[in-house]
């Protein structure tokens, strides 16, 4: 059977069953999964102890939402994009649940970092999607507080969980799908506030595994003056790894540049210019400067770098071994070691001394120390608690857009710091709650700072601005019909601004794809009705088989993209070349540089022939997708033995192709 183009995404449940069949065939003796046999094969068939579980009314629906395939597609919009041909970054309009399913083919285990700032659940009901609303009667029945007749089974009725259940039901399938996109060393960061942080932690434990919890960043964004009892000026950013054990095994280290360094360097240069080689006076004034700083000043965290010399500013670190090392116990230039020994061998110590890196004691009995310079230790692990006034982000976005068109944007400086610490050159960052597009701008801002080339995919639903809010009124007045349009325009303006400020920044651009109904014809199942004759049923089948597999009016390039995304591992930054071979249009999808490819991906929706194949120089390594109703059987019979599974037919009904 020649492979055919699927009209919907794969069911992850079926994929999981297929993997279990491969690994544990003894659990499928009659073709169906035998749970007891599976547990026995895993050595888990003993008496089960009660286990901790996290559940809520709606969890079964959430699981179903994650499983159900989508027939939607992503349609390219080159006109609305910015520098489409060379753009590697992608902005997608659509429901992120559908988009995540559509990304699975091309981006499984391809994303290094997912950052999301999902809608906070602050009201009495959750309104991200009205379909998630839980009627009170249903909630009470599912939580066992009333029977099927509506009679109370408890004297104390609780309905508060109703506002949490819809939020969890919305988040679960998205997180479950997102996990499949992360690399083995990938990480997800989720911003949240106090209303759902406790539930989100349990939900992430359930999806990613509690053992993959890395930590919780606390972002202090400033005091709120309208608070009645407690000024809650902070948000949380929960961090989970896809495989925390693997991160430790690889000795992966998150590092960011210490804040406040530039202020210290500027002060040191000022003092050196004033006092020249009088380093003692310069050092005394530097220490006085540190004392004058407010406690929250970033530079004050590095006040131990307090001595100036010709090389820079340093602090005197210990030269003793942290553990007993008998082989490092020796007399060095008349100085006795600590009982544990020196931190370095004699050769290294001599090199330090010759390079004027050792501080000799001024008092008898003092110990040798090593000059540890600030410019050699500019990075450290990100702090779990940090301060950055959130108002700065709003002011910056208002200035860029010319008005307040979006409330509470995330700070690009904070995001850029996180991206710098966790990601590296060539890494892909995904944000499927894009909002105003802060993630995209943050990546663009960070790349030139550390000489890296990161890329991003952003997803934003085309919801209408809230006309009851000032920002919504401004957005509508400015002509933005959806939040997605605000996102796209913000990124266009950010690209122009960044390239104007820094001339050597590579050309910035992004591709826009929009989620749309499929371009393929999806048939309902055929049934033999009682009133049908055998001839009637056969006629129905033949009509069904002979029908066109593509909807009338569908644009050929849109169809080609849909086929590529659903039938292959094509990514959204692929380059498309159009070949016109005697009137037959063939689209060639080419991965960008750095992505491995053993052959070409060719898609033809026209009357493809053997002459077309010869003109294209078709090789056995190429993948060829043809529209079955436009190709002669003799062509497929000739090409099938050569290409085998790399010949894929787009058809209403799959058919056997054999000699």
PyMOL commands that set and color helices and strands:
alter all, ss='L'
color gray80, all
select helices_A, chain A and resi 12-23+25-28+35-41+59-67+84-86+96-107+130-132+136-142+162-181+197-208+210-212+244-249+261-275+279-292+298-302+326-328+346-354+374-376+391-401+412-422+438-450+470-477+483-501+534-546+556-567+610-616+628-630+633-646
alter helices_A, ss='H'
color red, helices_A
select strands_A, chain A and resi 3-4+73-76+89-93+111-116+182-192+213-220+234-241+256-257+307-308+313-318+358-359+369-373+379-380+385-387+428-431+455-460+510-516+575-581+584-590+601-604+623-627+647-650
alter strands_A, ss='S'
color yellow, strands_A
deselect
rebuild
show_as cartoon
